[in-house]
Amino acid sequence: MRPNINYLIAGVFVALIFITIITVTAILPAMTFTPVPSEAAYKYEPGSPEAIGRMIYRREGCFYCHSQFSRYQDREMGEVVNAGDYVYETPHVLGSERTGPDLSNIGGKYPDAWHWTHHVNPRVVKPGSIMPSFSYLSDEEMTYLVAYLQTVGAKRKQPNWVTAPQEYRDRWDKVKEAVDINSSAAANAGRGIYMQNCAQCHGVEGRGNGPTSVSMQKKPANFTRPFYKSYDDATWFWRVAEGVPGTRMPRWYKSLSDESMAYVAAFVKTLPQDNEEAVTSYDDVDIPGALDENFWEIEAAKAHGHNNPLKDYAPSTFKAAGADDTATHGGAH
Amino acid sequence: MSWLSSATRHIISDEPYSASRNFILSAVLWLVVGVTLGTLAGALMTWPDLITGVAQLSFGRLRPAHVNMVAIGWLSMGYVGCYFYILPVLARRKGIWNEKLGNITMVAWNLVLLSGVIAIMNGYTEAREYAELNGIFDWLVLAALISTGINGYMTVLTGEEKKWYVSIWYMLGSLFWFPLVYIIGNRAFVAFDGLNDAVAAWFYGHNILGMWFTVGGVGILYYLLPRFTSAPLYSHTLSMIGFWTIGMFYAPTGTHHILQSPVPEWLKAIAVISSVFLLVPVLTVLTNFFMTMRRKWYLAADHIPLRFVIAAGIAYLLTCIQGPFQATRAINWYLHFSNWVVGHAHLALLATFSFIVFAAVYYIIPKVTGRKIYSKQLAVYHFWFTLIGWIVMVVVLTIAGLIQAAGWHFSIAMDQWAFEMEPYMFVRFLSGILITVGQIFFMYNIYKTVFGAEKDVEALPHSPTGIAYV
């Protein structure tokens, strides 16, 4: 019954080592790592539809295939998460594998009806998806689940246009110290690099009509389009560096230095804007007669006769633009 | 009701080695059910509309059921079955300290797991990976682990042998570590908020592999190798270095599962550094394995359990080179979230540790029942079906993982590359079929041995040779 005294000492050491490790890697973080709730943190009130929805999300094992943290290296998955966003996320649903897409910014991305359809038969709205059908959930449970999904990341400020990912915004903050992108010196430096590397596709004037473009299925970008005037500096830098997925646009970071790419961006920014009409907000939508507050009723009556139900589905934005702000927006029309 | 009392007497007996036998028999059952559910879940990744409208069989519930059955049911019960034979033999004792307690633990373990898996499939789940058993089940599993631990420790302490062979170290170590890891990892005992919950969950999620499956599996391997080759272990010192370095470097690695999440950087640094340091215990095991096998490889020609051990050793080499490699920040940056990691998990638990237990079962069952293995040919089929099955599975999952990782890295929309996964998911399902068929051969063989084969007294424990029972 009495073990060797050496074994006893060894056993004590095993226990001590392990208790130290538990303390350092599990207990100590819990004591020292207490981030302040960020603006994006969503507090789930117990018993609220969102909280019940979160429970259903966990119960159905959604987190086995969907992660809930967008990472620094992820592209076009929305904003990168911060520690403060997770203060109320207990138990965690970070996920470890992405059979499906990351969901950290899903809230507000699709309307409720889309989520309903998607959960009943995912293949209807996402061809090729292998998500299971959750048709066995009751209508009530589905409402809760959708309510929860609409909260995930909904308070995180999302980019509303093509925006550089966090990684490139950080990199740009460093590069712009070295290169003044709005200076003519930078643009002139970029002109040479552009003519050597970019002009064969994008054309000498940046109209996307370089000689190589003839043989391309996906035509090179025409930088004189007003769309490209909405790019900010970091976005130009990112696009030059990482190229455009699905096109022949290369990843220039493999052959150009950060400064060179900034010079190219500086040059492209100086290209003139075409006179093409662009719509960047609902207020600029040009619909004849839209100023008339009864526009939708009149249109619907023309098409379907009076008392048709469609008139209730007129987009409220259009109604509001016509009804309230006639004075400010009159000039646009 | 005399049949009931006689059945109870047989199941909860105090006959030496009966607990070992019963643990192994239940483990084999869980294995077949577990891999079947796994294959079904694999089928759902090819035909997502195969089963609709049945909540219990949707992927999100099949997956935890599969994981719990093969991890807590098959592998853990298989380990305990092996411990309950190996520990008394090494400690020179006739049977474990308390066979009755061992058998009661076995019955309780089965009941807890059965009801726990049914609960998971019906939506009563803790919803944290590897820790899905919820609430009361956490307490019951812990009770089973503690009673197993007491039995293991008392067996060694009451044995006549005062010098501990290295396997005893590994086995007693795992019986000490696992209950503690289980306590940290389950919210019934320790409940942190927010990201700290993720840290604790991955402390558990990795250490159930590190402090239980690895330590226990290596312990069993160190027992089987000298027995099968009739040669002493190459280096006892190396194996002890392995034991101590596992104790130091395995436990803090959990955070490498959430390396790009916003948890403290110092925690990630500890995890990555200790993950790389894991190469030390791994290389001790591999050195011992390959040096002990020196000039003995030919034995595998007709020693089927040795074949399993060799396959396990080579899979251990692969999985443990992969592990530190993909835990480094640069590699993890690229590979994380992809099916590569799923392949890695199967490489560790199926190709390495399950194979060690397969070999141990083929060796131990004749010893504890006194019957020769029913069919050598079935064991050969079992070997090849499972071996080809896991090779195919790991290869296709690795390729699929690289496609996924490339998709994210080159920011290609998932709607485009998701179609590319279809052939791989289909082949993965086929590999699941292969593995399931192999395990059915295995179960049939083992049950036929225990309940049908003729008694062969030579096979009983403490008989001088370890070779040629299969």
Chai-1 contact restraints between the chains, C-beta under 6 A:
chainA,res_idxA,chainB,res_idxB,connection_type,confidence,min_distance_angstrom,max_distance_angstrom,comment,restraint_id
A,M1,B,L157,contact,1.0,0.0,6.0,A-B,restraint_1
A,V14,B,G247,contact,1.0,0.0,6.0,A-B,restraint_2
A,I17,B,G247,contact,1.0,0.0,6.0,A-B,restraint_3
A,I17,B,M248,contact,1.0,0.0,6.0,A-B,restraint_4
A,I21,B,A251,contact,1.0,0.0,6.0,A-B,restraint_5
A,I21,B,P252,contact,1.0,0.0,6.0,A-B,restraint_6
A,T25,B,P252,contact,1.0,0.0,6.0,A-B,restraint_7
A,A26,B,I184,contact,1.0,0.0,6.0,A-B,restraint_8
A,A26,B,A200,contact,1.0,0.0,6.0,A-B,restraint_9
A,A26,B,F203,contact,1.0,0.0,6.0,A-B,restraint_10
A,P29,B,N196,contact,1.0,0.0,6.0,A-B,restraint_11
A,P29,B,V199,contact,1.0,0.0,6.0,A-B,restraint_12
A,P29,B,L267,contact,1.0,0.0,6.0,A-B,restraint_13
A,A30,B,F192,contact,1.0,0.0,6.0,A-B,restraint_14
A,A30,B,N196,contact,1.0,0.0,6.0,A-B,restraint_15
A,F33,B,P264,contact,1.0,0.0,6.0,A-B,restraint_16
A,R58,B,A127,contact,1.0,0.0,6.0,A-B,restraint_17
A,R59,B,G123,contact,1.0,0.0,6.0,A-B,restraint_18
A,E60,B,G60,contact,1.0,0.0,6.0,A-B,restraint_19
A,G61,B,G60,contact,1.0,0.0,6.0,A-B,restraint_20
A,G61,B,R61,contact,1.0,0.0,6.0,A-B,restraint_21
A,Y64,B,G60,contact,1.0,0.0,6.0,A-B,restraint_22
A,Y64,B,R63,contact,1.0,0.0,6.0,A-B,restraint_23
A,S67,B,F337,contact,1.0,0.0,6.0,A-B,restraint_24
A,F69,B,S261,contact,1.0,0.0,6.0,A-B,restraint_25
A,R71,B,Q260,contact,1.0,0.0,6.0,A-B,restraint_26
A,Q73,B,W333,contact,1.0,0.0,6.0,A-B,restraint_27
A,R75,B,S411,contact,1.0,0.0,6.0,A-B,restraint_28
A,E76,B,S411,contact,1.0,0.0,6.0,A-B,restraint_29
A,N82,B,P262,contact,1.0,0.0,6.0,A-B,restraint_30
A,A83,B,P262,contact,1.0,0.0,6.0,A-B,restraint_31
A,Y86,B,G194,contact,1.0,0.0,6.0,A-B,restraint_32
A,Y86,B,L195,contact,1.0,0.0,6.0,A-B,restraint_33
A,V87,B,G194,contact,1.0,0.0,6.0,A-B,restraint_34
A,E89,B,G194,contact,1.0,0.0,6.0,A-B,restraint_35
A,T90,B,D193,contact,1.0,0.0,6.0,A-B,restraint_36
A,T90,B,G194,contact,1.0,0.0,6.0,A-B,restraint_37
A,T90,B,D197,contact,1.0,0.0,6.0,A-B,restraint_38
A,P91,B,R128,contact,1.0,0.0,6.0,A-B,restraint_39
A,P91,B,D197,contact,1.0,0.0,6.0,A-B,restraint_40
A,H92,B,D197,contact,1.0,0.0,6.0,A-B,restraint_41
A,H92,B,A198,contact,1.0,0.0,6.0,A-B,restraint_42
A,L94,B,A198,contact,1.0,0.0,6.0,A-B,restraint_43
A,L94,B,S261,contact,1.0,0.0,6.0,A-B,restraint_44
A,E97,B,F337,contact,1.0,0.0,6.0,A-B,restraint_45
A,R98,B,F337,contact,1.0,0.0,6.0,A-B,restraint_46
A,P101,B,M414,contact,1.0,0.0,6.0,A-B,restraint_47
A,G128,B,A418,contact,1.0,0.0,6.0,A-B,restraint_48
A,G128,B,F419,contact,1.0,0.0,6.0,A-B,restraint_49
A,I130,B,M45,contact,1.0,0.0,6.0,A-B,restraint_50
A,I130,B,P48,contact,1.0,0.0,6.0,A-B,restraint_51
A,P132,B,P48,contact,1.0,0.0,6.0,A-B,restraint_52
A,P132,B,S58,contact,1.0,0.0,6.0,A-B,restraint_53
A,P132,B,F59,contact,1.0,0.0,6.0,A-B,restraint_54
A,S133,B,T52,contact,1.0,0.0,6.0,A-B,restraint_55
A,S135,B,T52,contact,1.0,0.0,6.0,A-B,restraint_56
A,S135,B,G53,contact,1.0,0.0,6.0,A-B,restraint_57
A,Y136,B,G53,contact,1.0,0.0,6.0,A-B,restraint_58
A,Y136,B,A55,contact,1.0,0.0,6.0,A-B,restraint_59
A,P245,B,F410,contact,1.0,0.0,6.0,A-B,restraint_60
A,P245,B,S411,contact,1.0,0.0,6.0,A-B,restraint_61
A,P245,B,I412,contact,1.0,0.0,6.0,A-B,restraint_62
